[in-house]
Structure formats: structure tokens, C-alpha cells
Amino acid sequence: MASIRLFLTLTLIAIIVMVSFLSSLRGYRESMLEADSLFDLQLLEHVKLLSLLNPELSSAGYARVVEELVLPQQTDLALTAEMRIAYQVFNSDGTLLMRSVLAPVAQISPFEVGYRDVNFNGYRWRVLVIRDPEQHHWLMAAQRYDLRYELAESVILEAVIPTLLSIPLAALLIWFTVGYGLRPIRVLAREVRSKEASDLSTVELEGIPKELTPLTQSTNDLLRRLQSSFAREKRFAGDAAHELRTPISTLKVQIHNLQAELADGGGNLEAAATAADLHQGIDTIGHLVEQILVLNRTAPDLYMVQFVPVDVFDLVRDVVSAEYEQILQRDQNFELDGGRAMVKGDATALRSLTVNVLTNASKYTSAGGSIRMLVESVGGRVQLQIEDSGPGIPEAYYERVFDRFYRLDGDRHSSGVSGSGLGLAIVKHIVEMHGAQIALSRSQRLGGLCVTITFNAFETGTDS
Amino acid sequence: MTSAVIIVLREVLEAVLIICMLLASSSALGLRFRWLPPALLAGLVGALAYALSLEQISMAFEGFGQEIVNAVLLLMITVLLLAHNILAMREFKAPEVSRLPMLSLAILSATIAMAIVREGSEIYLYVYSYGVVAGDMASVLSGAAIGTGIGFSLGTFIYYSLRTLSARHCLLFSSIMALIVGAGMSSQAALFLAQSDLLPSSEPLWDTSAWIAESSLTGELLQAVIGYESSPIATQLGMFVGALLLSLAAIGIGYFSVRASSEGPGAAGTTGGRGE
């Protein structure tokens, strides 16, 4: 039942056709039987008239032959004119007294009273034979069967044909009526479809038919629940992260002071080491909070983006120069290849994406390892690739690492890697926001992880 | 008019049964109906061409051309229905696994086109000889319209009844219908071949015309559905039973071929088992 409209139209027409055609057929057969008895009645009337004529043989002893009466306007009664009756009158000893010009000289039926079917003149005829009670004449009148049939059918078809011709009209009317009846569904569907992803306001329609009221009500209930839970989630994450920023900053300052005091105090080495650990812990929390804020801000359904043309290569170069200190600290080789590659996107989000993939690579690659970034524009696509010589990720985890807060069991790295487990989740969000694809694989060149992000290129043309 | 209704209804019903059954199968096989208009058009063109060149065709094969062409058409439809049964049972056993969309499309289109060629040309010839030549146009056309209308209405009901079934049951029912219709058609083909002395002819095995006359409404409708013949000859019965057995074999082949062809991933086994 792919289309309700088609289903209703077809089945309704089928029902109408079935009912009306079968009843037409039934009516036709009954009417044909009725017509038969009417024609029989006509024969009877004819024979009655014959009995009034009381014919005699001519003086020469010949039977009288009666010519057909010719109507002045034959065309008016073309069929009835054809519907001529052949008749014969015999006297009681079987001598032909009179016949119509249509009837043969030979007797057309045996001398037995009643209706019967006979053949003469090359046709089949319906004959009525009656014996005149006074003069005891045999009176016979006959009609051609084919003409009776033709006349009856032409009359009855006049009633059947309009039924047949009305079906296409009925079909057209049903099609439009069903379409009109289903209009509220179309309006509702259009209303729901036209809503923006971020628009969770309820659907308001006037004059909704009562069959659709439960649907609109439950849709609106759903939208309301969705809206409030979205709002709650957004507020919670945003508020929590924001509220945490201040105490974390305060903690950082206090730890800094504590470390300074410990250094001035001339050396409880143990306490200094604890303070250093504390400092690192707080850094991790601070990073986590920042990441939550980024994620919250870039959630695609809430993010009202203003996409502009961005040169990914330029952007990557910027990010690298900002983060280069970390790479230097870890004594890692860094290489950046490629050239100008324009995409349409959100510069802040793309920067966040680049920072995340770069710091990830640096974090998980051992000191002295290598990192390579490549930005290239190939046939309508822009590829951003980052490879490292780190331990990589087993293939089975390629999907899971994009989950929020997911981290591979036990840090692969012993050198105090701090991570929130949000980095790749943020990267994935931003990738989806830009309609791009991200793929993880094993680096052929460096042996570690290879992250490939493919964007649709922005066709620059004359503007850049 | 009544005879026009009955004759046209029989022809339309034969074609409509096949079309509805295959349309229902088509949607159960996950195919869209884009193939239908070309198949219908091809069928109509073929029917017209056949009817118009009937004179030359009847002259061929020592005057048995029409019988032989009719028999060939009927047998080809029977074979295509066998092929349909194989496809339908594959899908029945393992839904959405190892579908053969292009082959299915070709089989469905060819079956429908041939059914229309056969039944369409019969209707055209009837209307032409009784209506145009005998000059009884109003009566014959009204009868044909009523017969066509009733045939299409029945088709609509059959189609939507099949569609209310689940895809698997729809395929099962279509296959059973194809089995019966195919057997009826091959028995008709046997009669044509016996008439043209290509198959042995014999005395009728029995005569049930006292119960159901072939020319009665019931007789004509039964002929459309199961190829009813009141006094069949041995050849017809043989072909009928043979086609039934072949069709059952096709159902078996379709059913058991899927497991054999996709044992590797085990998909057929699990999916097939799910519905049982």
C-alpha cells in the first residue's frame, strides 16, 4: 500500500465498477426476458386483430396476399418498421385464406395452439398459433428472433451505456476527492518537514481533522520533550563547564603560589613533587573543561554556523606555529607538505579540529618520533592527513575512539599523557558539521596512526 | 452482449491474474514498478501486431500457424512462471539475500508482455469480428467494457489482498497461483498442439459439460483460472499434471538453491530460519 490515495482511488473504483457492472448485467438479462414477453404479447394482439378480419377465398379460389403498410416517414421508426409480422389464416379444413407478403405459401407452423419457434425464409421465427372460436380459423403470426433481439438490446443498451460512460467521470471525481480528503496529512507532513533541525517549536495547524489529532498531539508532545531535554543538556554542560573555569583558575594560581613557597622554603623535595603532580592534575581538569565547552558550542544541532572560505593549509600552518613548542619539547620531527586548499567552513571549528589532531599525534608519539601533516586539493576534494610514528590504534577500535570520553585501555604511553577522551569526539563533530569524512588507518610511511579527513573543496573561481 | 462480457472477461481475467500476481511479487522482491509501463506497452504493441498479421500467421505451418503460435505463447508464459517461482521461493527462503534484480525484472516484464500479447490479440479479434464485421458494435463494445471493468476490479482486489500479506506469504501465494495458472495454460497449449497434429489426439477422457458447461460464466471463469475443459483429452491432462509437477519442482529448486549458494557467510541460513 505505497500510496493511500492510489489505494483508495483504485479500490473505490473497483467496487463501483463491480457493483454497477454486475447490476447492469443482471438488469440487462432481466430486461431481455421482459422484452421477450412484451414481443409475445404483441404477437397475441396481432392474432386478435386477425380474428376480426374474417377473410374469404377469392372467386378464383386463391388466398388473399396482403401487402405491407408503408409508413410515410420510415426513418422515424426504422427498427419498428423492420419489426414486421408475418401471418397466415387457414380455414378449418386447412386451406390458406390469407397471408402477409412476408409469409410463405406453405403453412409456417403445425395446427397446434400456442407459442413455438420455427424456421422459414432462412430465419428463426417466434410463432403464435390460435384457433378462432367462432369461425374455427387457424390464425398464425410470426416475428423474426434476430430482430426481436436487436430491438430489445438497442433499447436496453440505452440504459446500460450511460453507466459505462460514467465510470471514468466517477474515477476522476474519486481521485480528486480522495486527494482533497488527504490534504490535511500533506499539510501536516509539509509543516513537520519544513522545520529547521534546531526548530523544536510545536506544530500548530488550524482545523485538524479528528483522525489526525492524536498524531499532531503526540508529535507536539515529542517535540516539547525533545526541546526541554536539549535545553537541559546544553545548559547543564555549558553551565557546569563555565562555572568550573573560575575555581580551576583559582586553584592553578594557588598551586603556583604553593610551588613558589615550597621552592623559597628551601626544599621539602617530596612536597614539591606532590605539588607538581597536583599542578598537572589541575591542568588536565582545565583541559577537560575547555574541551567540553568546545564540544557544547559545536554540537551540530545547536550551532548556527556561518561558513566562510578557509584555506586549510594556511590554517594548519598557523596551528602548527602555535603548538610547535609542545613538539619541540618532545624532540619530535615535524614535516608539513601540501599547498593552498580552500574549503567552506567555520574557521574557529576547523582550528579546534586541527589543534586536536595535532596535539593527539604529538601526545601519543614518543619523544624523538616523527609527525607528518599533508594538505592537498585533489579533484574537488581537500584532504587533511596527519601521520605519526606512535603505536597507532588497533583496527577494532577505529569506531569506538570517536565516542565521547572513550580512551583506549591503559595509556599506550607511559610519559604522563593527559587526555580527556573528548579530542576525537570533537574532531568527529566538526567533521560532520562540515559534511566531511574522517577515516583512520595505519600509516604506511611512519607506522603509527594515519588520520585522513576529506572535505568538499570550495570552488574558488575568481573570488578567493 | 452477455457473450461479449463472458468472453472478454475470461481473456482479461487471464491476463489480469498474471499481472496482479507478478506485481505483488515484484514489490515483495523489492522491485519498483518502473518496469511495468514498458512491459504493458510492449504487450499491447505485440498484441496488435499479432492480430493484424493473423492472416499470414494462420497460413503458416500448413494452416496451423495460429494454433502453433498460441501454443508457443502459452508454453513460454508457463516457463516464465516457473522461473518466477524459483525467484519467489529464493526470496521466500532468504529475504533480501542473493536477490537477482535484473533477472527478476526481465522475467516479470517478459511474462506480462506475453500474457498481454496473447489475451490482447484474442480480445481484439473478438471485438473486430463480432463488432466491426458483424456490425454489432454497441453491444460488443458495451459487453467488452463490462467484461474489462469486472476483470480489472477483480485484479485490483486480488492485488491488494496479496499486498496485505507479509512479503513472504505474498510470494508463497503468488507462487501457488502461478503454479495453477501455468498448469491451466499448458493444458490449453496441449489442446492447440493436438489440434495441429503435433501432439497425439484422443477421445475425451470424461465429459463434465452437464455440470459446468465451458460456455457458461462459471465455465469460462474456471477456464481463465485453472484452464477448465469439460471434455479433456489425455494429452491435456498429461500436460496439466506435468506442468504442476514442474512448477512444484521449480518451487523446490528455488527453496533449496539459496542455502547452497550462500553457505559461506551463513546469511541465508540465519535469515531463512528467522521466519520459521
Interface residues (C-beta under 8 A of the other chain):
Chain A: M1 A2 F7 L10 T11 I13 A14 I15 V17 M18 F21 L22 S24 L25 Y28 R29 E153 S154 L157 V160 I161 L164 I167
Chain B: M1 T2 V5 S27 A138 S139 S142 A145 I146 G149 I150 F152 S153 L154 T156 F157 Y160 R163 T164
